[in-house]
Amino acid sequence: MSQVTVTIAGRTYRIACAEGEERHLEGLAAAYNTRIEEMRATFGQVDDLRLHVMAAISQADELHETKKRIAALAEEVALLNSVNVSRDERLERIEARLADGLQRAAERIEELARNLNGVGQV
């Protein structure tokens, strides 16, 4: 298990993480720190705990909205896939009818050819 050192709101923290996840964790901490600094600039001097809570709720709200958007996109993809399946099924039916029509036309042409050959032999 690895450990990284991150700084959030001027305080340093050592955090354990899985091997290979160090940069990811540092990036998350940097993003959170940026959020806190943005909130501090917007709301002025607020006590640290309240600032952390506000930043955490803000990020939780973004996560919630992102999950809703992902769910909506997943529904849209499912709908598009069902439309494609329906379209594919219609195409298969059309192709089957076309193949049947071609088969009947070929049989009719063969029948006419036999009849024409038979007429010439009489």
Secondary structure, DSSP 8 states (H G I E B T S, - for coil): -EEEEEEETTEEEEEEE-TT-HHHHHHHHHHHHHHHHHHHHHH-S--HHHHHHHHHHHHHHHHHHHHHHHHHHHHHHHHHHHHHHHHHHHHHHHHHHHHHHHHHHHHHHHHHHHHHHHHHH-
